[in-house]
């Protein structure tokens, strides 16, 4: 380098937010300055919208990889809830004779498995999404929220396929179609937002503490038992029922069954679940972006 040529200041490469830097003193191309976050990171909506194509690309990649070199392909999305429903019906509906609020137990269990499989699959995929993408994180800059968000694409597709199966099973068991079934869309979307909040939290912690992947299946198993999937919420004594209602998935499943069996919705339970899901998502985004600057160093 010529001794009289001024040196260029290298841009900082750590942090969460970007802004165009001033042109270098040599009058060359502008640089991209990546600054560390302030004390309270803000939600980078512009960055997510700019990289929306990457979100769709990663989601489609996960969907193709999920069923690549499989014998049954997308049929697994039907077999998993269907076989689980058969086992639940035989063990808990026939043998244990657990009540189902007067509804056919097979549809009673299948309707609850729709949001549960979506939630558990999305959290599991999102939790491992960062540690399985070290090349993307260490070499390319983009909002890291995209990686765990894209991991929700495959479980969402599975849920939509399983929902079509529900519509085929309803006439077989005598469940009538009604306009309340239109509520399934918002309810599954709320489940997805709840899964995204929990998945962001698990993904960020899994980068720093790898034992999260061992603890997560156990936590999800306990969560399933605390969720009214194989039993109705009415089976719990009135004085202890509020403990189950603290579970945000309880209100969602309760209203999914109301939509399937054409019963009045439990709007209070749904509102409580919505508030909890929104609060969890906001807190998870804040924690995720606060740890984002460390991902490239420890992933």
N, C-alpha and C positions, 0 to 999 in steps of 0.2 A: 504494500500500500504506500502511496506517496506520502511523505512525511508532512506535507502541507495540506493534505486532504483531511477534512474533519471526520472524526469517527462517528459512527451511527450509534445511537443509544438503543440497545435491544429492548423489545417490549417485554413486559412481565408476562409469564405464561401460566400463572396460577390464579385461581379465583373463579367467580361465578358469572360475572357480567362483562360484557364487551361494549366498547364504544370506539368510533373511528378516532385514531390518534392524529395529531397534527403531522404535516409533512415533515420529513427529516430535513436537517439543515443542508443536506446535499441536493435538495430539490428533487429527490427521486419519488417513487410511488408511495402513497400513504401506507402506514402500517396499521395493524389491528392491535389495540391495547386491551388486554384482559386483566381487569382489576380485581382485587380481592373484595369480598362483600363487606358491607358495613356491619354494624352490630346486629341490625335486624334485616336479614335478607328479604327482598321483595320477590313476588311471583313474576317470573320472566315470561309474560304472556306473548310479547312480541317475538322472543326467541323460539317459543314453541310453535307459533304460527308460521314463522319463517322455515322451520325444519319439519313441517307437517308431512312432507313427502317421505322423509326418513322414518317417521312414525309408522306410516302405512307400509313402507318397505320392510321394516323389521317385523311388523305384525304378520305380514304375508309370509315372510321367511319362517317364522315360528310355526305357522299353520302347515306349511309344506313339510317342514322337518318332522312335525308331530306324526304324520301318517306316511312318511317315506319308508319304503321297503317293509310295509306291513301287509299282511294277508287280507285283512278285512277292511282296512282303510278307515273311512269316516264312519263305518258301522259301529266302531267302538263307542262313538258318542251316544249310540242308542243302547248298546249292550250293557254299558256300565250302570245307568240308572234302572234299566229294565231288570237285570239280574238282581240288583240290590233290592228292588221293590219285591221281587218274588221271595227272596230270603226274608225280608222284613215281614211280609204277609204271612209266611208259614210260621216263623218263630214267634212274632209278637202279635199278629192278628189272629192266628188259629190256635197256637199252643198257649201263649201267655194271655190271650184274650184281652189285650189292651184296648180300651174303648177308642172310638174314632169319631165321636160326636154324631153318631148316626149315619155317617158316610161310608161308602165302600172303602175298606182299609187299603186296598191296592192303590186307588187314586189318592186317598188321604196321604199315603207315604210318598207316592211319586211326585205329587205337587210340591211337597216340602223338599224333596231332593233336588228340584230344579234350582232354587236359589242357593242351596247348600253346596252342590257340586260346582256351581259358578264361583262361589266365594272361596272354597277350599282350593280349587284348581288355580284361580287367579292369584291367590296369596302364595301358593307354592311356586308358581312360575316366576312371579315378580321377585320373590326373595332371592332366587339364584340368578337373576338376570344380569346383575352387575358383575359378579365374580366370573360369569361365563363369557363376558365380553371385554376382556382386558385390552385387546388391541384397539377397540373403538375408543375406550376411555383414555388410553395413554397417548394416542397418536392424532386424534381428531377432536376438535372442539365443537360441541353442540350441547344444548341443555340436557343434562343427564336424566332429567325426569322422563325423557322420551323412552329410555330403555325399559324401565319397569312398566311404563304405561303400555308399550307395545306388547309386553308379555301377557296382557289381558285378552289379546285378540283370539287366540286359540280356545281358551275356556268359554269365551262369549259365543263363538261359533258352535261349540259343542252344546251349549245351553239352548241355542236357537233350534238346533236339530232335535234335541230332546223335547222341546216344546211342541214341535210338530207331532211327535209320537204321543204326547199327552192328548192332543186333539183327536188322535185316532183311538185312544183307549177310552175316552169319555163316553161315547155312545155304547161301547161294549159293556160298561158297568152302570149304565143308566144315568149318567150325569148329563144334564141338558146344557146346551150352549145358550149364552146370554150376553148382553152388552157389557156385563161386568168383566168379561174376559179381556176387554180392551185395557183394563188396568194392569194386566200382566207386563206390558211394556214398561211403564214407569216403575213398577216394583222391581223388575230385573235391572233396570238402570240404576235404581237406588242401591241394589245389591252390588252392582259393579263399582259404584263410588265408595261404598263401604270396603270392598275388597282392595280398591286402589289405595285407600288410606292405610289399611293394615299392611298391604304389600310394600308400599314406600318405606314404612317404618322397618319392616323386616329386611328389605333390601339394603338399606343404609347400615343397619346393625350387622348384617351378614358380611359386609366388606371388612369390618373391623374385628368382629368376633365370629369366627367360622363355626363355632359350635351352635350357632343359630339353626343351621340346617339339620342338626340332630334333635334339637329341642322343638322345632316347629311341628313335626308330625304328632308329637305327644300333645302339644298345645291345641292343635286342631282336633285331635280326638276328644280331649276334654270339652272343647267348645261344642262339638257335635252332641255330646251327652247332655250339655246344658241348654240345648236348643230343642224345641218341641217338634222333632222330626218323626220319631217313632211313637210319640204319645201326644195327646192334645194338651194345651195349656190349662184346660179346665180340670185335669187330673190332679193338679197340685192343690194342696189346701189353701184356702183364701188368704190366710195370714202369711204364708210363705210364697205366694204367687208373685209378689213384687220382685223377688230375687230373680226369677226367670224373666220377668219383663224388663229388667235392666239390660238384658242381652238385646242389642239392636236388631239382631236377626229374628228374634221372636216376633216382633211386630210385623216384619216383612212376610214371614211364613204364614202368620195368622191371616193376613190380608190376601195372600196368594190363594189360600184355601177358600176364603170368602169369594174370591173371583171365580174359582173353579166350580164351587157348589152353589153359586148364585145366592149368597147370603149378604146381609148388610155389612159394610166395611167397619172395621174398628179404627176410626180416624184418629182417636187419641193415641193408640199404640203406634200407628203409622207416623204421626207427627213426632212422637218421641224418638222413633228410630231415625227419622230424617235429621233431627237436630243432632243426635249422637254421631251419625255418619258424617255430617258436615263438619262437626267439631273435630272428629278424628282425622279427616282429610286435611283440614287447615293446619292442625298441629303437625301432622306427618310431613306436609310440604315444608313447613318451617324447619323441622329437624333435618329433613333430607337436604335442603339447600344449605343449612348450616354446616353439614358434614361433607358437602360436595367437593370442596377444595382439597380434601384429603384423599379422594378416591384414587387418583392417578398414582399416588405414592404408595398405597398399601394394597391395591387390588391384586 
